[in-house]
Amino acid sequence: MSSPDGFPDGSSDDAADGPADRAAEGFPDDAADRVAEFEELRPLLFSIAYRILGSVSEAEDAVQEAWLRHQASPVRPRSPKAFLSAVVTRVAVDVLRSARVRREAYVGPWFPEPLLEDPYQDPARSAELADSVSMAALLLLERLSPLERAVFVLHEVFGFGFPEIAAAVGRSEPACRQLAVRARRHMEAGRPRFEADRREREELAGRFLEAFREGDVAGLRELLAADVQLVADGGGKGPVFFGPVAGVAKVSRVLGALAAAFVAAGAELEPHRLNGEPGAIFRDGDGRVINTWTLDVRDGRIQTVATVVNPDKLGHVGPVADAWALVRLSFPGAATRPGPRPGGAG
């Protein structure tokens, strides 16, 4: 059966499009209307799936699967929003369960795929949407179980009620409330106590990126926190030559070397907000994407520089460069494709 709002009942993902759901009350089918209502909800569905998965490509696949199930149903549910949100949540939870196994074997640090822009906007929940899509928040969400993560995203970020959430994840309302309590506790324990406002973050990030462009190591040092970290996600596929680097002296030296290498390779730095935070996209001379940076700015300093150089995570940003070719150009003595390292700065 379906709930009054159109959520499919049952505990398995298959229940989302099972016989009981096909027999649920709905409206007569109209293919054009169905396409229109799905397209209107697509931004919301993607935003839900991305926050559960931390992957642009997997979120897009989950949304596509939700559409196929919606399209296959002989009747339209009374609430397409409720039905499709439930389906995309269940698909995303199933994908996340298998993805967690793969991530345990991932080479080096793992970061979410950088998000250029969140397609879903809701002025009434702008703070929740912004807080939940940052790199730091997505890494905190990784600590939750798949069901805790889904419940937290639906309730805390998008404001779904527990009756709707219970139907979506196939658990009782009391169980969902407990999942929400545990998830909230984990998230609050990991959040920084103080955060800079957006204008301050943008101004400091602009100065930092300009200092990097100029290879101004002294200028970089002034903007870095004492315990700053420079961490790269190469996944064993992108060039990463340093383990995670910590401390202002070491990080500033590495950044200075990277700045010189980018100049030698003819690369360009494009300031760009990523995951709602200040950042940059690095491109080769032909405009192809080399890597991205996301900057965590707090207490008037750069706390973390998170770089994604794994080519598998950059395809949605634009055509991807051959980063190894740039390495050979910038560092003639470097190995062509060194073996996987435990992590680093790229």
C-alpha positions in Angstrom: 0.0 0.0 0.0 0.9 3.6 -0.2 0.7 6.1 2.6 -1.9 9.0 2.3 0.9 11.2 0.9 1.9 8.6 -1.7 4.9 7.0 0.1 5.3 3.4 -0.8 5.2 1.2 2.3 7.5 -1.8 3.1 11.1 -2.2 4.2 12.8 -3.2 1.0 13.6 -1.0 -2.0 11.7 -3.4 -4.2 8.5 -2.4 -2.3 8.8 1.1 -3.9 7.3 -0.2 -7.1 5.7 -3.5 -6.1 2.2 -4.7 -6.9 0.7 -3.1 -3.8 2.0 0.3 -4.9 0.6 -0.2 -8.4 -2.8 -0.7 -6.9 -2.6 2.4 -4.8 -5.0 5.3 -5.3 -3.8 7.7 -7.8 -4.8 9.8 -10.7 -5.4 8.6 -14.3 -2.1 8.4 -16.2 -1.0 11.3 -18.4 2.5 10.9 -19.8 3.0 14.6 -20.4 1.9 15.6 -16.9 4.1 12.9 -15.4 7.2 14.1 -17.2 6.4 17.7 -16.1 5.9 16.8 -12.5 9.1 14.7 -12.4 11.2 17.5 -14.0 9.8 20.0 -11.4 11.0 17.6 -8.7 14.3 16.6 -10.2 16.4 19.3 -8.3 14.9 18.1 -5.0 15.5 14.4 -5.8 19.1 15.1 -6.8 19.8 17.1 -3.7 18.4 14.3 -1.4 20.4 11.7 -3.2 23.6 13.7 -3.3 23.5 14.3 0.5 23.0 10.6 1.1 25.7 9.4 -1.3 28.3 12.2 -1.6 28.6 11.4 -5.3 27.2 13.4 -8.2 27.2 10.5 -10.6 25.6 8.1 -8.2 23.0 10.7 -7.3 22.1 11.2 -10.9 21.8 7.5 -11.4 19.5 7.3 -8.4 17.3 10.1 -9.8 17.1 8.3 -13.1 16.1 5.1 -11.4 13.3 7.0 -9.6 12.1 8.3 -12.9 12.0 4.8 -14.4 9.9 3.5 -11.5 7.6 6.5 -11.7 7.3 6.0 -15.4 6.5 2.3 -15.0 3.7 2.8 -12.5 0.2 2.5 -14.2 -1.2 5.4 -12.1 0.3 8.6 -10.7 0.5 8.7 -6.9 -1.5 11.3 -5.1 1.7 13.0 -4.0 4.4 12.6 -6.7 6.8 14.5 -4.3 6.3 12.0 -1.5 6.5 9.0 -3.8 9.6 10.1 -5.7 11.4 11.2 -2.6 10.8 7.8 -1.0 12.0 6.0 -4.1 15.1 8.0 -4.5 15.9 7.7 -0.8 15.6 3.9 -0.9 17.7 3.6 -4.1 20.3 5.9 -2.6 20.4 3.9 0.7 20.9 0.7 -1.2 23.7 2.2 -3.3 25.3 3.7 -0.2 25.4 0.3 1.5 27.5 -1.2 -1.3 29.5 2.0 -1.7 30.7 1.9 1.9 32.3 -1.5 1.2 34.2 0.0 -1.8 35.2 3.0 0.2 36.8 0.8 2.9 39.3 -0.3 0.1 39.7 3.1 -1.4 43.3 4.2 -1.9 44.1 7.2 0.3 41.7 9.8 1.7 38.2 9.8 0.3 36.3 13.0 -0.4 32.8 13.6 -1.9 32.6 14.5 -5.5 32.8 18.3 -5.8 29.4 19.9 -6.4 29.4 23.0 -8.6 25.9 24.2 -7.6 23.1 22.7 -5.6 20.1 22.7 -8.0 17.5 22.7 -5.3 16.6 26.0 -3.5 14.2 26.6 -0.7 14.3 30.0 1.0 12.6 28.6 4.1 15.4 26.1 4.6 18.4 27.9 3.1 20.5 27.5 6.2 19.9 23.8 6.4 20.6 23.3 2.7 23.9 25.2 2.9 25.1 23.6 6.1 24.5 20.1 4.8 26.3 20.3 1.5 29.7 21.5 2.6 32.6 19.2 2.4 32.9 19.0 6.2 29.2 18.2 6.6 29.4 15.4 4.0 32.4 13.9 5.7 30.5 14.0 9.0 27.6 12.2 7.3 30.0 9.4 6.3 30.1 8.5 10.0 26.4 7.7 10.1 24.8 4.4 9.2 23.0 4.5 5.8 19.6 4.7 7.6 20.8 7.3 10.1 22.0 9.4 7.1 18.8 9.1 5.2 16.7 10.0 8.2 18.9 12.9 9.0 18.9 14.2 5.5 15.1 13.9 5.1 14.2 15.4 8.5 16.9 17.9 9.4 17.7 19.2 5.9 14.5 18.9 3.9 11.9 19.0 6.7 10.0 15.8 6.0 7.8 14.6 8.8 8.4 11.3 10.6 5.3 9.6 9.1 6.7 10.3 5.6 10.2 9.2 6.6 9.0 6.0 8.2 7.2 5.0 5.0 10.3 6.0 2.9 12.8 3.9 4.9 10.6 1.1 5.9 10.9 1.6 9.7 8.4 2.6 12.4 8.1 6.2 13.4 9.6 5.6 16.9 12.5 3.9 15.2 13.0 6.8 12.9 12.9 9.3 15.8 15.7 7.3 17.5 17.7 7.2 14.3 17.3 11.0 14.0 18.5 11.5 17.6 21.6 9.4 17.1 22.4 11.1 13.8 21.9 14.5 15.3 24.2 13.7 18.2 27.0 12.5 15.9 26.7 15.5 13.6 26.7 18.0 16.5 29.7 16.4 18.1 31.7 16.8 14.9 30.7 20.4 13.9 33.1 23.3 14.6 32.0 25.6 17.3 32.6 28.8 15.3 32.2 29.4 11.6 33.1 32.5 9.6 30.4 34.3 7.7 30.3 34.0 4.0 31.7 37.4 3.2 34.7 36.8 5.5 35.3 33.4 3.9 35.2 34.7 0.4 37.5 37.6 1.1 40.1 35.4 2.8 39.9 32.7 0.1 40.4 35.4 -2.6 43.6 36.6 -0.9 44.8 33.0 -0.5 44.2 32.1 -4.1 45.9 35.2 -5.3 48.9 34.5 -3.1 49.1 31.0 -4.6 48.9 32.4 -8.2 51.9 34.6 -7.4 53.8 31.9 -5.6 53.9 34.1 -2.6 54.9 31.6 0.1 55.1 34.3 2.8 51.6 35.6 1.9 50.3 32.0 2.0 51.7 31.5 5.5 49.9 34.5 6.8 46.5 33.0 5.8 47.0 29.5 7.0 46.0 28.2 10.5 48.8 26.9 12.6 47.4 23.3 12.3 46.3 23.6 8.7 45.9 20.4 6.6 46.5 19.9 2.9 44.8 16.6 1.9 44.3 15.1 -1.6 41.9 12.5 -2.9 43.6 10.8 -5.8 42.0 7.3 -5.4 45.1 5.7 -6.8 44.3 7.2 -10.2 45.4 10.8 -9.9 49.0 12.0 -9.2 49.5 12.4 -5.5 53.0 12.7 -4.3 52.7 13.7 -0.6 51.0 12.1 2.3 48.5 14.4 4.1 50.5 17.5 5.1 49.9 19.3 8.3 51.3 22.5 9.9 51.7 25.9 8.4 55.4 25.6 7.6 55.1 22.3 5.7 51.8 23.2 3.9 53.1 26.6 2.8 56.3 24.9 1.3 54.2 22.3 -0.5 51.9 25.0 -1.8 54.8 27.0 -3.1 56.1 24.0 -5.0 52.7 23.3 -6.4 52.4 26.9 -7.5 55.6 26.7 -9.4 54.6 23.4 -11.0 51.2 24.8 -12.2 53.0 27.8 -13.8 55.4 25.4 -15.5 52.5 23.4 -16.9 50.6 26.4 -18.1 47.7 25.7 -15.8 45.0 28.2 -14.9 43.3 28.7 -11.6 39.6 29.5 -11.7 38.1 30.6 -8.4 34.8 28.8 -7.9 32.4 28.0 -5.1 32.3 24.2 -4.5 29.8 22.6 -2.2 28.8 26.1 -1.1 32.3 26.9 0.0 35.2 28.9 -1.5 37.3 26.9 -3.8 39.0 26.7 -7.2 39.1 24.6 -10.3 42.5 24.1 -11.9 42.6 23.7 -15.7 45.3 23.0 -18.2 46.0 25.2 -21.2 43.1 23.7 -23.1 40.6 24.3 -20.3 40.4 20.7 -19.2 40.0 20.0 -15.5 43.1 19.0 -13.5 41.8 19.1 -10.0 39.6 21.1 -7.6 40.3 22.7 -4.2 37.8 23.3 -1.5 38.8 25.6 1.3 37.6 25.3 4.9 37.8 28.8 6.4 37.3 29.3 10.1 38.6 31.7 12.8 40.1 34.0 10.1 42.4 31.3 8.7 42.4 28.5 6.1 42.0 25.4 8.2 41.9 22.8 5.4 42.7 22.6 1.7 40.9 19.6 0.3 41.8 18.7 -3.2 40.2 16.2 -5.5 42.5 14.9 -8.3 40.8 11.5 -8.9 39.7 11.8 -12.6 36.7 9.6 -11.9 35.3 12.3 -9.6 35.8 15.3 -12.0 33.9 14.3 -15.2 30.8 16.4 -14.2 33.0 19.5 -13.7 34.2 19.4 -17.4 36.5 17.5 -19.8 39.3 16.0 -17.6 42.9 16.7 -18.3 45.7 14.0 -18.3 47.1 15.1 -15.0 50.0 12.6 -15.4 51.1 14.4 -18.6 51.2 17.6 -16.6 53.3 15.9 -14.0 55.8 14.9 -16.6 55.9 18.4 -17.9 56.3 20.0 -14.5 58.6 17.4 -12.9 60.7 15.8 -15.7 62.4 13.5 -13.2 59.2 12.2 -11.6 58.0 8.7 -12.2 55.4 8.5 -15.0 52.7 6.8 -12.8 54.0 6.0 -9.3 52.3 3.3 -7.3 49.4 4.2 -5.0 50.3 6.2 -1.9 48.3 6.4 1.3 47.1 9.9 0.5 48.5 13.3 -0.2 48.4 16.7 -1.8 47.9 17.0 -5.5 
